Amino acid sequence: MLPEVNRPSRDPPAPNRLRAVLGFGFGLAIVIGTVVPVSFANSSLTARHLPSLLPWIAAWVVGGLYALLGANAQAELATMLPRAGGPYVYAKAAYGPWGGFLVGWADTLINTCGLAAPLLLVGGFLGELWPPVTRFSTAIAVAGVVLVAAVNHAGIGAGDRVQKVSAAGWGVVLLAFALLAIVAPAPASAPAPAGAAPGAAPAWLPGAAAFAAAQRLILFSYSGWNAPVYLAEEHVDPGRQLPRAMFVGIGLTVVIYVVVNAALAHVLTMQGLGAAPLPLVAALRATGGPLAVGAVVVLSAVSMLGGLNAGLLFTSRTLYALARDGFVTRGATTVNAGGTPALALWLVALAAIGFLVSGTYDELLAVFAGVAVANDLLMAGAVVVLRRRAPSLPRPWRARGYPWTLLVLGAADAVLAASLARESPAQTACALALLVASVPVYLALRRRRVGARLGPSGR
């Protein structure tokens, strides 16, 4: 018999409960605000692997379909168990306390590192206006973490407003750029490479290795599509709002990626796109002049702070959920007057600053890529396990095409994991070591929890 998976065993008292005040608009904004802001840097990297337009655009569409498959699974879990913490809660229900801790441990590290790394791009963007500022990229990133954490400390309402405004502002910027690119004259195409062997594959037909290498980057560009599930407990109607927010958000993100990337390729050519570290800025310099570049640089920096806002929001909810079950200091369950788990928020902010100052976040992101794939596979499995173990739990959303869509998702995860292991064996080994390291940490924390329950007398 499955224990009470809807409620953790050590729920905080009523005054410490999170507030159910969020709606569909916030869920949509946090998907777009998490996924889109920094991902056009990947447009350049993926274009180096797929230098022909059609397979390159197709790869972005495939990445969106993968995200939709994941959303189909997690929507069932989130509406069945609408608790703060997202994947940690689902893994605990499906695989038990250690399985939950494993996912929560990995998820917290991945998301904390992930929200820190892109912040250095803020200095890079601002350096387009004043190059000396790039020397202070780390300081700017740290200041951004402190600023956004302070805004969120004020309450969930402030975080809600920041997320909506930043997502809307970024959407306006991208739409304006796409419209500008339509009327821009296309540059002359680069000459075709000479000496192609007779009978060779056409240039537009990429090899499997090149497509897989680009797809890894693209799939991580879509990471964050499940951001609303971490705040399920704070949604007014999670059964309706969470699936809608994820599916509409992913759909809009696919459209944004396809339209804006096509515009980038039109303005820069695929060869020029592959050579541009900040392709959006390079394209605007070619079409809109200095004023347009300045406006987009500032708005891009603001949108990245919106992405940071989203990351702090959902990562602090995983820490809150771990604390609620006794795996983190009990103080991390404290919710302030504004509805924010304040200590959990600042612990995540401090960890992000630690990654920034250490300068190790890029290496860690490579390691955590494998952990992220493992987490996605465990979430697909959780749907199957809970269908069998808890068939009577209410499911406002049931995964469409079950079990075939889950099998496709699992196969995609397996292919991605194999590709990562082949291309980055050292990082894959480190990812496995990180997962193994969770075992002694879990055992030590479990002993501390048992000791706290028994008290000094041991009774």
N, C-alpha and C positions, 0 to 999 in steps of 0.2 A: 504494500500500500504506500502510495506517495505521501510524504508529509505535507504540511500546509505550505505549498510552494507559493501561494499568493502573499504570504506574510513571513518576513524574516523572524527568526526566533527571538531576537533581542531588539524589538522595535523601540525607537525613542518615545518618550512620553509625548502626549498630544501637543503641548506648546512647541515642541521641536519638529513638528511635521512640516514638510514642504508644502507650498501653497499651490493649489490647482487653479492657475490663472491664465495659462497659455492657450492659444488657439491655433487654428490652421495657418494663419499668416506667419506666426513665429516659426512653426515647423517648416514651412516653405522657405522662409528667409534663412534659417540655419543650415538647410541643405545647400542652397545656392551659395551662402556666405562661407561655408566650410569648403566646398568643392572647388569653386571657380577661381577665387582671387589669384592664387599663385601659379595656377596650372599652365598658363601660357608660356612660362619658361620651358615646360616640357614640350611645347610645340616645336621648339628648335631642336631639342635632343631627339625627339621621335622622327623628325624630318631627316636626320642624318642616317637613321636606319632604313627609312622608307622614303627615298627621294622622289618618288612619283606620286602625283596628286591623288589618283583614285584609290590605290591601296592604302594610302595614308589616311584619307578621310574614312575609308571603310574600317580601319582599325579603331578610330574613335567611336564609330557606331557600335562595333563589337564590344568595346569597353562599356558602353552604356547598357547594352543588353545584359552583360555580366552583372552590372550593378542592379538591374531590374530583377534578375533571378535572385540575387541576395536579398533584395527588398521583399520579394514575394515570400521568402522564408521568414525573415525577421519580423515582418508585419504580423504574422500569426503569433509568434512568440511575444511580441510587444503588447498586442491587444489581449492576449491570454494572461500575461503577467505584467500589468502596467505599473511597474515599480521603478524607482530611481536606480540607475546603474547599468541598464541595458544588458549586454551580453553576459556580464557577471551573474545576473539574476537567472538568466535562462540556463547557463551552464550549471549553476548550483542545483536548479530544479531537475535537470536531466541527468547529471553525472555525479551529484553529491557534493559535499563540502569541499573536498580537495579539487575536484574538477572545476567548481566555481572559482576557487581561489586561484587556480592556474590561469584561467581566462582573465580574472580580474587583475591579477598581478601583471600579466603580459599586456593587457589592454591599457592599464594606467601608464606603464612605461612607454608603450608605443605612442599613445596620444600625447603624453607630456613632451616627449622628444619631438614628435611631429608638429606640435604647435610652436615649438621654439625655433626649429630650423628655418622656416620661411621668413622669419622676422629680419634676418640679415639682408633680405632683398629690399627691405624698406630703405636702408642706407644706399643700396645700389640704385634704386629709383631716384632718390633725392640727389644722388651724385650726378644724375643727368642735368640737373639745374645748377649745381655747384660742386664740381668734382672733389674739392678737399673734404667734403662731408663724409666720403666713403671711409676715411680713416677712423671715423667714430661710429661705424656700423654696429658694433657690439653694444656700445653705450646707448645708441638710439633704440636698439632692440630691447635692452633691459628697461629703459625708460618706458617703452611701449607696454611691456608686461605689467609694470607697476601701475601705470595709468589705467589700463583696461581692468586690472584686478580691482583697483579702487572704485571704478564705476560700478562693477558688478557687486562689490561689497555693499553698495547703497541699496541693492534689492533686485529681485528678479524683474521688476518692471523696467528698471534702467537697462538691464541686459537685453530685454525684449525690444526696447526702442532702438538701442544701438544696432542690434542685429537687423532690424527692418530697414533702418535708414542706410546702413552700409551696403546691404544687398541691393536695395533700390538704386543707390547711387552708382554702384558698379554696373548694374544692368543698363543704366542710361549711358554710361561711358562706352560700353561695348556696342550698344545699338548705334550710337553716334559714329563710332569708328566704322562699323559695317556699312552704314549709309555713305560715309565719306569714301570708303574704298570702292563702292560701286561706281562712282563717277570718276575715280582716278584712272588714268591710262595705264594699261598693263605694260611693264617693262619688256624689253626684248628678251626672248627666251635664250637660255644658254645653249651653245652649240652641242649637238649630240656627240658623245664620245666616239672617236674614230677607232677603227680596227676591231669592231665587234666580230666575233667568230661567226661564220655561217651556221645557221640553225640554232643559235643561242636563244635563250628565253627572252621574250620582249622585256624592255626596260620597266614596263609598268607591272610586271609579274614578279613580286618579291620572293625571295627564298623563305623557307619556313623559319630559319634561324633569325633572319632580319625581322620578320613579322612578330616572332615571339619576343625578341628584344624590345621592339617598340611597344608591344602590347603590355609588357610588364610596367613600363613607365606610364602608359595610359591608364591601366587599371588603378595605379596608385594616384593618378590625377583625379579619379572618381572617388577615392576614399573619403569618407565623411558623409556619404549618402545616408547613413543610418544615424546621423547625429540626433534626430528627434527622439529616438527610442530611449536614450539615456535620461531624458527628462519626461518620460511617460507619466510619472506620478504628478507632474505639474501641469499636465494638459487637462482642460475642462472635460473633454470627451475623447479620450485616447482611442477608443474603439473605432471611431470614425476619422479622427484627425490624423493619427499617425500614418495609416496606409496612404491616405490622400496626399499628405505632405511629402512622403518619400517618393511616391510614383510621379506626382506632378513635378516635384523638384528634380528628379532624375531626368524626366522628359524634357523639361526646360533646359537643363544642363547639356543634354545631348544636342539640342538645337543650337544653344550658344556656342558650344565647341565646334560644331560643323560649320555654322555660318561665319564665326569669327576666324577660324582657321582657314576656311576657304578665302576669306578676305585677306588674311596675312599672306597666303600663297599668291594671290592675285597681285598684291602690291610688291612683294619682295622676290617672287619666284621661289621655287622649292630650294634651289641652291642657296639663295640669299637668306632664306628662312633658317636653314641649317647652320648658317654662320653667325646668326644674330643671337647674342646672349639674352637680350631683352627684346623679343621680336615685336611686341606691341609698340614700344617706344620707337624702334627702327622704322616701322611702317608709318607711324604718325609723322616722323621726321620727313619721310619721303612724300607724304600727301598733305599734311595739315600745317606744316611750318612750326616755328618755335612756340607760338601761343598754344597750339593744340598739344604739343609735347608737354609743356608746362602744366596744363590743366590735367592731363592724363597722369602725369607723374604724381601730382599731389593726390588725385583721387585714387590712384592705385595704392599709394601708401596708406590712405585711409581705409580702403577696402581690405588690405591685409590686416589692419588692426581689427576690422570686423571679423576676419577669420580667426584671429587670436581670441576675440570675445567668445566666439562659438566654442573654440577649443577649451577655454577655461570653464565655460558653462558645463559642457558634457563630461569633461574629465573629472571635475570636482564632484560630479554626481556618482561616478564609480567609486571614488575615495569615500564619499559619504556612505554608500552602500556597504563597502568593506568595513567601515567603522561601525556601522549599525549591527554587523555580525561579529564584532569583536576583533577584527583583524588589524585595525588601526586604532589609535588612541580614541577613547570615547568622546573626547572633546570635538572630534571631527563631525559628530552628529548634530552639533549645536547649530540651530537655524536662527539667524538674527531677525530683528523686527521687519526687515525688508523681504524676508523669505529666502535669504541666501545662507547656505552652509558655509559660514565665514572661514572657519579654520581649514576646512577641506579646500576651499578656494585658494587661500594663501599658501598652503602646503604645495599645491600644484604650481602656483606662480613661482615659488622659491625653487622648486625642482626644475622648472623651465629655465630660470635664470642660471641655475647651475650648469645645465647643458650649454647655454649660450657662452658662459664665461670659460668653460672647459675647452670649447672648440671641438668637441668630439661628436657633436650631434650628427654630422654627415656620415661618419663611420657607423654610428649606432642606427641610423635610419636604414642603412644597407643590411644590418643584422636583423632589425625588426621587421623587414619585409617578409622574411620567412615566417616569423611569428604571426604576422597579420594573416597570411594565407592559412595557417593552421587554425587560427580563430574562426575564420570564415567557414572552414570545413566542419569545425565543431558545432557551429550554429546550424548548419544544414542537418547534421546528425541529431541535434537537440529536437528538431521538429519531429523526426521519426520516433525518437525515444519517448517523447511526451505524448505523441498520438497513442502509443501503446500503453504507457504507464498511467496516464491521466486523461483517458478519453472523455470523461464527463466535464472537464473544465470548460467554461464558456470560451468560445473562440469567435469573436466578432469578425475576424478575418481568417479565412482558411486558405492556406497556400494553394494557388491555382495550379492545376496540372499535376497534383501530387500522385505518385512519387516521382514521376518522370522529370519534372523540372528540377527536383532536388538531385536526381542522378546526374543531370547535365551540369548543374552547379558543382557537384562533387568532382566530376570528371575535369571540369575547367580548373578547379583548385588543384587537382592532382597534376595536371599538365603544367600549371604555373609553378608549383613546388618543384617539379622535376627540372624545369627550365632554370629556376633560381639555383638549385643544387649544382647544375652543370656549369652555369656561368659564374657563380660566386660560391665555390665550395667552402672557403674559409668563413664567409659570413653565415652560410647555412649551418656550419658546425657550431658557430657561436650562438646562433639562434636556438639550436637544440640544447646547447649547454645552459642557456638562459632558462629554458623550460625545465630542465633537470634541476637547476638551482632552486626552483620554486619548492621542491620537495622538503629540504631541510628547513626552509623558511616557514612553510606551512606547519610542519611538525612542531617547531619552536613556538609559533603563535598559538597553535592549538593547546599546547601545554600551558601557556600563559592564560588562555581563556578558561581552561579547566581549573587552574589554580585560583583564578579570580572568583569562580563560582563556589569552590569549596571553602575558600577563606583560609586563614592561617592555621586553623585547627585540623584542616584536611577533611572536614565533614561537609 
